[in-house]
Amino acid sequence: MSDSARAFVPGHVTGFFSAHPDDDPTKAGSRGGGLAIGDGVTVELEPGEGLELNGEAAAIEAVDRVLDALRATARVVVETDLPLGAGFGVSGAAALGTALTTNAVFGRGLSENELVTIAHGAEVQAGTGLGDVVAQARGGVPIRLEPGAPAHGAMDGIPQRRPLEYRSFGELPTEEIIAGDTDELTAAGDRALSALVAEPTLETFMESSRRFAREAGLLTPRVAEVVRDVSEAGGEASMAMLGETVFALGSGLSDAGYDAEQCSLSLAGAHVL
Amino acid sequence: MSDSARAFVPGHVTGFFSAHPDDDPTKAGSRGGGLAIGDGVTVELEPGEGLELNGEAAAIEAVDRVLDALRATARVVVETDLPLGAGFGVSGAAALGTALTTNAVFGRGLSENELVTIAHGAEVQAGTGLGDVVAQARGGVPIRLEPGAPAHGAMDGIPQRRPLEYRSFGELPTEEIIAGDTDELTAAGDRALSALVAEPTLETFMESSRRFAREAGLLTPRVAEVVRDVSEAGGEASMAMLGETVFALGSGLSDAGYDAEQCSLSLAGAHVL
């Protein structure tokens, strides 16, 4: 137990996914592939009340659900340079960071799998994500083979490292999309996963992600144009699920003339600081 | 594919374990708890022949087995500041680093789980380790809940971070011990794991490790004396399995008057550089 604790949780960009609802939130989730990135979220927590996001009072349902599950009353300060609602898993990161820091401050004595399970369930029940939390807990280039929290899910990873770039043009409503009809999306996601499992490389990940974005009907005109520009400049880009955001390997976006944020993969998963 | 590749694999100190032999080397392994540390092993690999360990020609059977499994003929350069044969998992690290770099150089297109499986199987068949490889692939403070490579094993982790110290006084013969009668050792390891699962904290890990070393009859007089000295100075220490090595939380060894190496936990698992 300590007076306060801090945690870092990597951002997570999903390239493709399939949705797998279940009445049990620890079994619900998604299959898919993504990138855990070094631009992430820090959570600082101490006994008290209220949530602050980048210096302003805010509400994040998944965070409230984590605090309820851990029976803690806490002041939670969330800080991130990542764009919000743009496909970087900020809500999942806030939930996971809250679970890790609550465990430390209130001496709950839970394991990493137990804390990930609580944060994953909270995010699923809040309707704000299906697979970011387990990927953010792992780090690297996570492949979600089976949906759900650690006791039910299964993961693998791509053993490559590359610098990355991203550029966000705005938000997309995750909750509406994953609460709607996801049959077509899930069929496209399953095809993308099969291709990636057959050849788990970053190049196949990017290609599968582009095909998924097209087949699932999620590409916006602006994202489609930027992805095309990066391809024409010889690079590899795709769309972050779910945001109006393009990510690219190496300097793909800069090479195509776009202002872009540069970042690295986060080899480490979420952790207390 | 590239001309050469490098990988970093963290060292791994096992505090307690139980041995679980199986005819299938991907199912064989150990349960237990340990620490992945930032002092580790780098492997550089290119097409060619021969293995070099810290600048001298050497033979590591687990490395040869990995190269055989991946049908590669390579020159492997292994470098580490860790003491050899002293409980830091150097052979497992060399095997895992060889798997990661062979995959990169020879374009084998395998996933992280597949490469970990090959390295784990090679280490088990060489008789030089039972659980270091899966722990080194994960990073952090790994708890091995079920033995074996990723398809069969199960892991959790302790969500705490502390600086560490270690001091090695010499080697112990891992192969003889794990090939001998391990019934008593495994009973003690199972009790230690139950205690840690009930309360997955670093303090419980250290206490369970000390009890295991005593109950399994592995404590040498010198290690017992150092662990006692650290306790009397108010610290927490135990014995690395399997080496005549003492590790401690924080500055436990220095506080007791011993010269010690300082290191951090490795939050990242093994990875190509």
Interface residues (C-beta under 8 A of the other chain):
Chain A: L100 N103 A104 G109 L110 S111 E112 N113 E114 L115 G139 G140 I143 P150 D156 G157 I158 P159 Q160 R161 V197 E199 P200 T201 L267 A268 G269 H271 V272 L273
Chain B: L100 N103 A104 G109 L110 S111 E112 N113 E114 L115 G139 G140 I143 P150 D156 G157 I158 P159 Q160 R161 V197 E199 P200 T201 L267 A268 G269 H271 V272 L273
